[in-house]
């Protein structure tokens, strides 16, 4: 059972990385990143012990073909709320521009 879960999680990470890469490829002519950026991992699944190490292993398999340079991979400070907090900041900035 544990082995099946590990295989599923690795497949999930690979699927996510492929889709993230596809989205960056769509905008690579419109966006310029002067230096490598960190990859911040969040969400409840990322809180499982060893998840970040597995994520790093899977990323290394696709690093060469990844459309942007990644400086490091790290967990979010609070994986359960990081995305919501980021969206809240973005929404408040957009509201200020109105």
Phi and psi restraints in degrees (range 20) as a CNS / XPLOR table:
assign (resid 1 and name C) (resid 2 and name N)
       (resid 2 and name CA) (resid 2 and name C) 1.0 -62.2 20.0 2
assign (resid 2 and name N) (resid 2 and name CA)
       (resid 2 and name C) (resid 3 and name N) 1.0 -39.3 20.0 2
assign (resid 2 and name C) (resid 3 and name N)
       (resid 3 and name CA) (resid 3 and name C) 1.0 -64.1 20.0 2
assign (resid 3 and name N) (resid 3 and name CA)
       (resid 3 and name C) (resid 4 and name N) 1.0 -39.1 20.0 2
assign (resid 3 and name C) (resid 4 and name N)
       (resid 4 and name CA) (resid 4 and name C) 1.0 -64.2 20.0 2
assign (resid 4 and name N) (resid 4 and name CA)
       (resid 4 and name C) (resid 5 and name N) 1.0 -39.0 20.0 2
assign (resid 4 and name C) (resid 5 and name N)
       (resid 5 and name CA) (resid 5 and name C) 1.0 -64.9 20.0 2
assign (resid 5 and name N) (resid 5 and name CA)
       (resid 5 and name C) (resid 6 and name N) 1.0 -43.3 20.0 2
assign (resid 5 and name C) (resid 6 and name N)
       (resid 6 and name CA) (resid 6 and name C) 1.0 -61.4 20.0 2
assign (resid 6 and name N) (resid 6 and name CA)
       (resid 6 and name C) (resid 7 and name N) 1.0 -43.4 20.0 2
assign (resid 6 and name C) (resid 7 and name N)
       (resid 7 and name CA) (resid 7 and name C) 1.0 -62.6 20.0 2
assign (resid 7 and name N) (resid 7 and name CA)
       (resid 7 and name C) (resid 8 and name N) 1.0 -41.0 20.0 2
assign (resid 7 and name C) (resid 8 and name N)
       (resid 8 and name CA) (resid 8 and name C) 1.0 -63.9 20.0 2
assign (resid 8 and name N) (resid 8 and name CA)
       (resid 8 and name C) (resid 9 and name N) 1.0 -45.1 20.0 2
assign (resid 8 and name C) (resid 9 and name N)
       (resid 9 and name CA) (resid 9 and name C) 1.0 -64.3 20.0 2
assign (resid 9 and name N) (resid 9 and name CA)
       (resid 9 and name C) (resid 10 and name N) 1.0 -42.0 20.0 2
assign (resid 9 and name C) (resid 10 and name N)
       (resid 10 and name CA) (resid 10 and name C) 1.0 -62.0 20.0 2
assign (resid 10 and name N) (resid 10 and name CA)
       (resid 10 and name C) (resid 11 and name N) 1.0 -41.8 20.0 2
assign (resid 10 and name C) (resid 11 and name N)
       (resid 11 and name CA) (resid 11 and name C) 1.0 -64.7 20.0 2
assign (resid 11 and name N) (resid 11 and name CA)
       (resid 11 and name C) (resid 12 and name N) 1.0 -39.3 20.0 2
assign (resid 11 and name C) (resid 12 and name N)
       (resid 12 and name CA) (resid 12 and name C) 1.0 -62.7 20.0 2
assign (resid 12 and name N) (resid 12 and name CA)
       (resid 12 and name C) (resid 13 and name N) 1.0 -44.4 20.0 2
assign (resid 12 and name C) (resid 13 and name N)
       (resid 13 and name CA) (resid 13 and name C) 1.0 -63.3 20.0 2
assign (resid 13 and name N) (resid 13 and name CA)
       (resid 13 and name C) (resid 14 and name N) 1.0 -45.2 20.0 2
assign (resid 13 and name C) (resid 14 and name N)
       (resid 14 and name CA) (resid 14 and name C) 1.0 -60.6 20.0 2
assign (resid 14 and name N) (resid 14 and name CA)
       (resid 14 and name C) (resid 15 and name N) 1.0 -44.3 20.0 2
assign (resid 14 and name C) (resid 15 and name N)
       (resid 15 and name CA) (resid 15 and name C) 1.0 -59.2 20.0 2
assign (resid 15 and name N) (resid 15 and name CA)
       (resid 15 and name C) (resid 16 and name N) 1.0 -46.2 20.0 2
assign (resid 15 and name C) (resid 16 and name N)
       (resid 16 and name CA) (resid 16 and name C) 1.0 -62.7 20.0 2
assign (resid 16 and name N) (resid 16 and name CA)
       (resid 16 and name C) (resid 17 and name N) 1.0 -45.4 20.0 2
assign (resid 16 and name C) (resid 17 and name N)
       (resid 17 and name CA) (resid 17 and name C) 1.0 -62.4 20.0 2
assign (resid 17 and name N) (resid 17 and name CA)
       (resid 17 and name C) (resid 18 and name N) 1.0 -40.3 20.0 2
assign (resid 17 and name C) (resid 18 and name N)
       (resid 18 and name CA) (resid 18 and name C) 1.0 -62.4 20.0 2
assign (resid 18 and name N) (resid 18 and name CA)
       (resid 18 and name C) (resid 19 and name N) 1.0 -41.5 20.0 2
assign (resid 18 and name C) (resid 19 and name N)
       (resid 19 and name CA) (resid 19 and name C) 1.0 -72.2 20.0 2
assign (resid 19 and name N) (resid 19 and name CA)
       (resid 19 and name C) (resid 20 and name N) 1.0 -37.7 20.0 2
assign (resid 19 and name C) (resid 20 and name N)
       (resid 20 and name CA) (resid 20 and name C) 1.0 -63.5 20.0 2
assign (resid 20 and name N) (resid 20 and name CA)
       (resid 20 and name C) (resid 21 and name N) 1.0 -44.7 20.0 2
assign (resid 20 and name C) (resid 21 and name N)
       (resid 21 and name CA) (resid 21 and name C) 1.0 -59.8 20.0 2
assign (resid 21 and name N) (resid 21 and name CA)
       (resid 21 and name C) (resid 22 and name N) 1.0 -42.6 20.0 2
assign (resid 21 and name C) (resid 22 and name N)
       (resid 22 and name CA) (resid 22 and name C) 1.0 -61.2 20.0 2
assign (resid 22 and name N) (resid 22 and name CA)
       (resid 22 and name C) (resid 23 and name N) 1.0 -40.5 20.0 2
assign (resid 22 and name C) (resid 23 and name N)
       (resid 23 and name CA) (resid 23 and name C) 1.0 -67.2 20.0 2
assign (resid 23 and name N) (resid 23 and name CA)
       (resid 23 and name C) (resid 24 and name N) 1.0 -40.5 20.0 2
assign (resid 23 and name C) (resid 24 and name N)
       (resid 24 and name CA) (resid 24 and name C) 1.0 -66.3 20.0 2
assign (resid 24 and name N) (resid 24 and name CA)
       (resid 24 and name C) (resid 25 and name N) 1.0 -36.5 20.0 2
assign (resid 24 and name C) (resid 25 and name N)
       (resid 25 and name CA) (resid 25 and name C) 1.0 -64.3 20.0 2
assign (resid 25 and name N) (resid 25 and name CA)
       (resid 25 and name C) (resid 26 and name N) 1.0 -34.2 20.0 2
assign (resid 25 and name C) (resid 26 and name N)
       (resid 26 and name CA) (resid 26 and name C) 1.0 -62.7 20.0 2
assign (resid 26 and name N) (resid 26 and name CA)
       (resid 26 and name C) (resid 27 and name N) 1.0 -32.0 20.0 2
assign (resid 26 and name C) (resid 27 and name N)
       (resid 27 and name CA) (resid 27 and name C) 1.0 -112.1 20.0 2
assign (resid 27 and name N) (resid 27 and name CA)
       (resid 27 and name C) (resid 28 and name N) 1.0 7.9 20.0 2
assign (resid 27 and name C) (resid 28 and name N)
       (resid 28 and name CA) (resid 28 and name C) 1.0 -62.4 20.0 2
assign (resid 28 and name N) (resid 28 and name CA)
       (resid 28 and name C) (resid 29 and name N) 1.0 -23.9 20.0 2
assign (resid 28 and name C) (resid 29 and name N)
       (resid 29 and name CA) (resid 29 and name C) 1.0 -82.1 20.0 2
assign (resid 29 and name N) (resid 29 and name CA)
       (resid 29 and name C) (resid 30 and name N) 1.0 -16.1 20.0 2
assign (resid 29 and name C) (resid 30 and name N)
       (resid 30 and name CA) (resid 30 and name C) 1.0 -100.2 20.0 2
assign (resid 30 and name N) (resid 30 and name CA)
       (resid 30 and name C) (resid 31 and name N) 1.0 -17.6 20.0 2
assign (resid 30 and name C) (resid 31 and name N)
       (resid 31 and name CA) (resid 31 and name C) 1.0 -122.6 20.0 2
assign (resid 31 and name N) (resid 31 and name CA)
       (resid 31 and name C) (resid 32 and name N) 1.0 133.5 20.0 2
assign (resid 31 and name C) (resid 32 and name N)
       (resid 32 and name CA) (resid 32 and name C) 1.0 -119.2 20.0 2
assign (resid 32 and name N) (resid 32 and name CA)
       (resid 32 and name C) (resid 33 and name N) 1.0 124.0 20.0 2
assign (resid 32 and name C) (resid 33 and name N)
       (resid 33 and name CA) (resid 33 and name C) 1.0 -109.9 20.0 2
assign (resid 33 and name N) (resid 33 and name CA)
       (resid 33 and name C) (resid 34 and name N) 1.0 108.9 20.0 2
assign (resid 33 and name C) (resid 34 and name N)
       (resid 34 and name CA) (resid 34 and name C) 1.0 -68.3 20.0 2
assign (resid 34 and name N) (resid 34 and name CA)
       (resid 34 and name C) (resid 35 and name N) 1.0 -19.9 20.0 2
assign (resid 34 and name C) (resid 35 and name N)
       (resid 35 and name CA) (resid 35 and name C) 1.0 -146.7 20.0 2
assign (resid 35 and name N) (resid 35 and name CA)
       (resid 35 and name C) (resid 36 and name N) 1.0 161.3 20.0 2
assign (resid 35 and name C) (resid 36 and name N)
       (resid 36 and name CA) (resid 36 and name C) 1.0 -58.4 20.0 2
assign (resid 36 and name N) (resid 36 and name CA)
       (resid 36 and name C) (resid 37 and name N) 1.0 148.9 20.0 2
assign (resid 36 and name C) (resid 37 and name N)
       (resid 37 and name CA) (resid 37 and name C) 1.0 -115.7 20.0 2
assign (resid 37 and name N) (resid 37 and name CA)
       (resid 37 and name C) (resid 38 and name N) 1.0 155.4 20.0 2
assign (resid 37 and name C) (resid 38 and name N)
       (resid 38 and name CA) (resid 38 and name C) 1.0 -77.4 20.0 2
assign (resid 38 and name N) (resid 38 and name CA)
       (resid 38 and name C) (resid 39 and name N) 1.0 151.7 20.0 2
assign (resid 38 and name C) (resid 39 and name N)
       (resid 39 and name CA) (resid 39 and name C) 1.0 -105.3 20.0 2
assign (resid 39 and name N) (resid 39 and name CA)
       (resid 39 and name C) (resid 40 and name N) 1.0 110.8 20.0 2
assign (resid 39 and name C) (resid 40 and name N)
       (resid 40 and name CA) (resid 40 and name C) 1.0 -102.0 20.0 2
assign (resid 40 and name N) (resid 40 and name CA)
       (resid 40 and name C) (resid 41 and name N) 1.0 122.0 20.0 2
assign (resid 40 and name C) (resid 41 and name N)
       (resid 41 and name CA) (resid 41 and name C) 1.0 -100.0 20.0 2
assign (resid 41 and name N) (resid 41 and name CA)
       (resid 41 and name C) (resid 42 and name N) 1.0 131.5 20.0 2
assign (resid 41 and name C) (resid 42 and name N)
       (resid 42 and name CA) (resid 42 and name C) 1.0 -140.0 20.0 2
assign (resid 42 and name N) (resid 42 and name CA)
       (resid 42 and name C) (resid 43 and name N) 1.0 -179.8 20.0 2
assign (resid 42 and name C) (resid 43 and name N)
       (resid 43 and name CA) (resid 43 and name C) 1.0 104.7 20.0 2
assign (resid 43 and name N) (resid 43 and name CA)
       (resid 43 and name C) (resid 44 and name N) 1.0 158.1 20.0 2
assign (resid 43 and name C) (resid 44 and name N)
       (resid 44 and name CA) (resid 44 and name C) 1.0 -59.5 20.0 2
assign (resid 44 and name N) (resid 44 and name CA)
       (resid 44 and name C) (resid 45 and name N) 1.0 -38.7 20.0 2
assign (resid 44 and name C) (resid 45 and name N)
       (resid 45 and name CA) (resid 45 and name C) 1.0 -60.8 20.0 2
assign (resid 45 and name N) (resid 45 and name CA)
       (resid 45 and name C) (resid 46 and name N) 1.0 -32.8 20.0 2
assign (resid 45 and name C) (resid 46 and name N)
       (resid 46 and name CA) (resid 46 and name C) 1.0 -71.3 20.0 2
assign (resid 46 and name N) (resid 46 and name CA)
       (resid 46 and name C) (resid 47 and name N) 1.0 -10.7 20.0 2
assign (resid 46 and name C) (resid 47 and name N)
       (resid 47 and name CA) (resid 47 and name C) 1.0 -80.7 20.0 2
assign (resid 47 and name N) (resid 47 and name CA)
       (resid 47 and name C) (resid 48 and name N) 1.0 -11.6 20.0 2
assign (resid 47 and name C) (resid 48 and name N)
       (resid 48 and name CA) (resid 48 and name C) 1.0 -66.4 20.0 2
assign (resid 48 and name N) (resid 48 and name CA)
       (resid 48 and name C) (resid 49 and name N) 1.0 136.1 20.0 2
assign (resid 48 and name C) (resid 49 and name N)
       (resid 49 and name CA) (resid 49 and name C) 1.0 -54.8 20.0 2
assign (resid 49 and name N) (resid 49 and name CA)
       (resid 49 and name C) (resid 50 and name N) 1.0 129.1 20.0 2
assign (resid 49 and name C) (resid 50 and name N)
       (resid 50 and name CA) (resid 50 and name C) 1.0 88.5 20.0 2
assign (resid 50 and name N) (resid 50 and name CA)
       (resid 50 and name C) (resid 51 and name N) 1.0 -5.3 20.0 2
assign (resid 50 and name C) (resid 51 and name N)
       (resid 51 and name CA) (resid 51 and name C) 1.0 -61.8 20.0 2
assign (resid 51 and name N) (resid 51 and name CA)
       (resid 51 and name C) (resid 52 and name N) 1.0 -44.9 20.0 2
assign (resid 51 and name C) (resid 52 and name N)
       (resid 52 and name CA) (resid 52 and name C) 1.0 -61.6 20.0 2
assign (resid 52 and name N) (resid 52 and name CA)
       (resid 52 and name C) (resid 53 and name N) 1.0 -39.3 20.0 2
assign (resid 52 and name C) (resid 53 and name N)
       (resid 53 and name CA) (resid 53 and name C) 1.0 -63.5 20.0 2
assign (resid 53 and name N) (resid 53 and name CA)
       (resid 53 and name C) (resid 54 and name N) 1.0 -42.3 20.0 2
assign (resid 53 and name C) (resid 54 and name N)
       (resid 54 and name CA) (resid 54 and name C) 1.0 -65.1 20.0 2
assign (resid 54 and name N) (resid 54 and name CA)
       (resid 54 and name C) (resid 55 and name N) 1.0 -41.2 20.0 2
assign (resid 54 and name C) (resid 55 and name N)
       (resid 55 and name CA) (resid 55 and name C) 1.0 -60.1 20.0 2
assign (resid 55 and name N) (resid 55 and name CA)
       (resid 55 and name C) (resid 56 and name N) 1.0 -45.3 20.0 2
assign (resid 55 and name C) (resid 56 and name N)
       (resid 56 and name CA) (resid 56 and name C) 1.0 -61.2 20.0 2
assign (resid 56 and name N) (resid 56 and name CA)
       (resid 56 and name C) (resid 57 and name N) 1.0 -42.7 20.0 2
assign (resid 56 and name C) (resid 57 and name N)
       (resid 57 and name CA) (resid 57 and name C) 1.0 -59.0 20.0 2
assign (resid 57 and name N) (resid 57 and name CA)
       (resid 57 and name C) (resid 58 and name N) 1.0 -46.0 20.0 2
assign (resid 57 and name C) (resid 58 and name N)
       (resid 58 and name CA) (resid 58 and name C) 1.0 -68.3 20.0 2
assign (resid 58 and name N) (resid 58 and name CA)
       (resid 58 and name C) (resid 59 and name N) 1.0 -36.4 20.0 2
assign (resid 58 and name C) (resid 59 and name N)
       (resid 59 and name CA) (resid 59 and name C) 1.0 -65.0 20.0 2
assign (resid 59 and name N) (resid 59 and name CA)
       (resid 59 and name C) (resid 60 and name N) 1.0 -38.9 20.0 2
assign (resid 59 and name C) (resid 60 and name N)
       (resid 60 and name CA) (resid 60 and name C) 1.0 -59.3 20.0 2
assign (resid 60 and name N) (resid 60 and name CA)
       (resid 60 and name C) (resid 61 and name N) 1.0 -29.7 20.0 2
assign (resid 60 and name C) (resid 61 and name N)
       (resid 61 and name CA) (resid 61 and name C) 1.0 -68.0 20.0 2
assign (resid 61 and name N) (resid 61 and name CA)
       (resid 61 and name C) (resid 62 and name N) 1.0 -26.1 20.0 2
assign (resid 61 and name C) (resid 62 and name N)
       (resid 62 and name CA) (resid 62 and name C) 1.0 -114.1 20.0 2
assign (resid 62 and name N) (resid 62 and name CA)
       (resid 62 and name C) (resid 63 and name N) 1.0 -2.2 20.0 2
assign (resid 62 and name C) (resid 63 and name N)
       (resid 63 and name CA) (resid 63 and name C) 1.0 -51.3 20.0 2
assign (resid 63 and name N) (resid 63 and name CA)
       (resid 63 and name C) (resid 64 and name N) 1.0 -45.7 20.0 2
assign (resid 63 and name C) (resid 64 and name N)
       (resid 64 and name CA) (resid 64 and name C) 1.0 -57.9 20.0 2
assign (resid 64 and name N) (resid 64 and name CA)
       (resid 64 and name C) (resid 65 and name N) 1.0 -38.1 20.0 2
assign (resid 64 and name C) (resid 65 and name N)
       (resid 65 and name CA) (resid 65 and name C) 1.0 -97.5 20.0 2
assign (resid 65 and name N) (resid 65 and name CA)
       (resid 65 and name C) (resid 66 and name N) 1.0 3.6 20.0 2
assign (resid 65 and name C) (resid 66 and name N)
       (resid 66 and name CA) (resid 66 and name C) 1.0 -71.6 20.0 2
assign (resid 66 and name N) (resid 66 and name CA)
       (resid 66 and name C) (resid 67 and name N) 1.0 135.7 20.0 2
assign (resid 66 and name C) (resid 67 and name N)
       (resid 67 and name CA) (resid 67 and name C) 1.0 -71.5 20.0 2
assign (resid 67 and name N) (resid 67 and name CA)
       (resid 67 and name C) (resid 68 and name N) 1.0 -12.6 20.0 2
assign (resid 67 and name C) (resid 68 and name N)
       (resid 68 and name CA) (resid 68 and name C) 1.0 -131.4 20.0 2
assign (resid 68 and name N) (resid 68 and name CA)
       (resid 68 and name C) (resid 69 and name N) 1.0 157.4 20.0 2
assign (resid 68 and name C) (resid 69 and name N)
       (resid 69 and name CA) (resid 69 and name C) 1.0 -84.8 20.0 2
assign (resid 69 and name N) (resid 69 and name CA)
       (resid 69 and name C) (resid 70 and name N) 1.0 133.1 20.0 2
assign (resid 69 and name C) (resid 70 and name N)
       (resid 70 and name CA) (resid 70 and name C) 1.0 -108.8 20.0 2
assign (resid 70 and name N) (resid 70 and name CA)
       (resid 70 and name C) (resid 71 and name N) 1.0 127.2 20.0 2
assign (resid 70 and name C) (resid 71 and name N)
       (resid 71 and name CA) (resid 71 and name C) 1.0 -80.4 20.0 2
assign (resid 71 and name N) (resid 71 and name CA)
       (resid 71 and name C) (resid 72 and name N) 1.0 -39.9 20.0 2
assign (resid 71 and name C) (resid 72 and name N)
       (resid 72 and name CA) (resid 72 and name C) 1.0 -161.5 20.0 2
assign (resid 72 and name N) (resid 72 and name CA)
       (resid 72 and name C) (resid 73 and name N) 1.0 163.3 20.0 2
assign (resid 72 and name C) (resid 73 and name N)
       (resid 73 and name CA) (resid 73 and name C) 1.0 -119.5 20.0 2
assign (resid 73 and name N) (resid 73 and name CA)
       (resid 73 and name C) (resid 74 and name N) 1.0 127.8 20.0 2
assign (resid 73 and name C) (resid 74 and name N)
       (resid 74 and name CA) (resid 74 and name C) 1.0 -145.9 20.0 2
assign (resid 74 and name N) (resid 74 and name CA)
       (resid 74 and name C) (resid 75 and name N) 1.0 157.3 20.0 2
assign (resid 74 and name C) (resid 75 and name N)
       (resid 75 and name CA) (resid 75 and name C) 1.0 -76.8 20.0 2
assign (resid 75 and name N) (resid 75 and name CA)
       (resid 75 and name C) (resid 76 and name N) 1.0 153.6 20.0 2
assign (resid 75 and name C) (resid 76 and name N)
       (resid 76 and name CA) (resid 76 and name C) 1.0 -68.9 20.0 2
assign (resid 76 and name N) (resid 76 and name CA)
       (resid 76 and name C) (resid 77 and name N) 1.0 154.4 20.0 2
assign (resid 76 and name C) (resid 77 and name N)
       (resid 77 and name CA) (resid 77 and name C) 1.0 -56.7 20.0 2
assign (resid 77 and name N) (resid 77 and name CA)
       (resid 77 and name C) (resid 78 and name N) 1.0 -46.9 20.0 2
assign (resid 77 and name C) (resid 78 and name N)
       (resid 78 and name CA) (resid 78 and name C) 1.0 -129.7 20.0 2
assign (resid 78 and name N) (resid 78 and name CA)
       (resid 78 and name C) (resid 79 and name N) 1.0 92.3 20.0 2
assign (resid 78 and name C) (resid 79 and name N)
       (resid 79 and name CA) (resid 79 and name C) 1.0 -57.0 20.0 2
assign (resid 79 and name N) (resid 79 and name CA)
       (resid 79 and name C) (resid 80 and name N) 1.0 -25.7 20.0 2
assign (resid 79 and name C) (resid 80 and name N)
       (resid 80 and name CA) (resid 80 and name C) 1.0 -78.7 20.0 2
assign (resid 80 and name N) (resid 80 and name CA)
       (resid 80 and name C) (resid 81 and name N) 1.0 -24.8 20.0 2
assign (resid 80 and name C) (resid 81 and name N)
       (resid 81 and name CA) (resid 81 and name C) 1.0 -121.2 20.0 2
assign (resid 81 and name N) (resid 81 and name CA)
       (resid 81 and name C) (resid 82 and name N) 1.0 -1.9 20.0 2
assign (resid 81 and name C) (resid 82 and name N)
       (resid 82 and name CA) (resid 82 and name C) 1.0 -58.0 20.0 2
assign (resid 82 and name N) (resid 82 and name CA)
       (resid 82 and name C) (resid 83 and name N) 1.0 -45.5 20.0 2
assign (resid 82 and name C) (resid 83 and name N)
       (resid 83 and name CA) (resid 83 and name C) 1.0 -67.0 20.0 2
assign (resid 83 and name N) (resid 83 and name CA)
       (resid 83 and name C) (resid 84 and name N) 1.0 -44.4 20.0 2
assign (resid 83 and name C) (resid 84 and name N)
       (resid 84 and name CA) (resid 84 and name C) 1.0 -61.8 20.0 2
assign (resid 84 and name N) (resid 84 and name CA)
       (resid 84 and name C) (resid 85 and name N) 1.0 -41.0 20.0 2
assign (resid 84 and name C) (resid 85 and name N)
       (resid 85 and name CA) (resid 85 and name C) 1.0 -63.6 20.0 2
assign (resid 85 and name N) (resid 85 and name CA)
       (resid 85 and name C) (resid 86 and name N) 1.0 -41.7 20.0 2
assign (resid 85 and name C) (resid 86 and name N)
       (resid 86 and name CA) (resid 86 and name C) 1.0 -63.4 20.0 2
assign (resid 86 and name N) (resid 86 and name CA)
       (resid 86 and name C) (resid 87 and name N) 1.0 -41.3 20.0 2
assign (resid 86 and name C) (resid 87 and name N)
       (resid 87 and name CA) (resid 87 and name C) 1.0 -67.0 20.0 2
assign (resid 87 and name N) (resid 87 and name CA)
       (resid 87 and name C) (resid 88 and name N) 1.0 -35.4 20.0 2
assign (resid 87 and name C) (resid 88 and name N)
       (resid 88 and name CA) (resid 88 and name C) 1.0 -64.1 20.0 2
assign (resid 88 and name N) (resid 88 and name CA)
       (resid 88 and name C) (resid 89 and name N) 1.0 -42.6 20.0 2
assign (resid 88 and name C) (resid 89 and name N)
       (resid 89 and name CA) (resid 89 and name C) 1.0 -61.9 20.0 2
assign (resid 89 and name N) (resid 89 and name CA)
       (resid 89 and name C) (resid 90 and name N) 1.0 -45.8 20.0 2
assign (resid 89 and name C) (resid 90 and name N)
       (resid 90 and name CA) (resid 90 and name C) 1.0 -60.9 20.0 2
assign (resid 90 and name N) (resid 90 and name CA)
       (resid 90 and name C) (resid 91 and name N) 1.0 -44.6 20.0 2
assign (resid 90 and name C) (resid 91 and name N)
       (resid 91 and name CA) (resid 91 and name C) 1.0 -62.7 20.0 2
assign (resid 91 and name N) (resid 91 and name CA)
       (resid 91 and name C) (resid 92 and name N) 1.0 -40.3 20.0 2
assign (resid 91 and name C) (resid 92 and name N)
       (resid 92 and name CA) (resid 92 and name C) 1.0 -68.8 20.0 2
assign (resid 92 and name N) (resid 92 and name CA)
       (resid 92 and name C) (resid 93 and name N) 1.0 -34.5 20.0 2
assign (resid 92 and name C) (resid 93 and name N)
       (resid 93 and name CA) (resid 93 and name C) 1.0 -67.8 20.0 2
assign (resid 93 and name N) (resid 93 and name CA)
       (resid 93 and name C) (resid 94 and name N) 1.0 -40.6 20.0 2
assign (resid 93 and name C) (resid 94 and name N)
       (resid 94 and name CA) (resid 94 and name C) 1.0 -65.1 20.0 2
assign (resid 94 and name N) (resid 94 and name CA)
       (resid 94 and name C) (resid 95 and name N) 1.0 -36.7 20.0 2
assign (resid 94 and name C) (resid 95 and name N)
       (resid 95 and name CA) (resid 95 and name C) 1.0 -65.2 20.0 2
assign (resid 95 and name N) (resid 95 and name CA)
       (resid 95 and name C) (resid 96 and name N) 1.0 -38.3 20.0 2
assign (resid 95 and name C) (resid 96 and name N)
       (resid 96 and name CA) (resid 96 and name C) 1.0 -65.4 20.0 2
assign (resid 96 and name N) (resid 96 and name CA)
       (resid 96 and name C) (resid 97 and name N) 1.0 -31.3 20.0 2
assign (resid 96 and name C) (resid 97 and name N)
       (resid 97 and name CA) (resid 97 and name C) 1.0 -73.3 20.0 2
assign (resid 97 and name N) (resid 97 and name CA)
       (resid 97 and name C) (resid 98 and name N) 1.0 -18.6 20.0 2
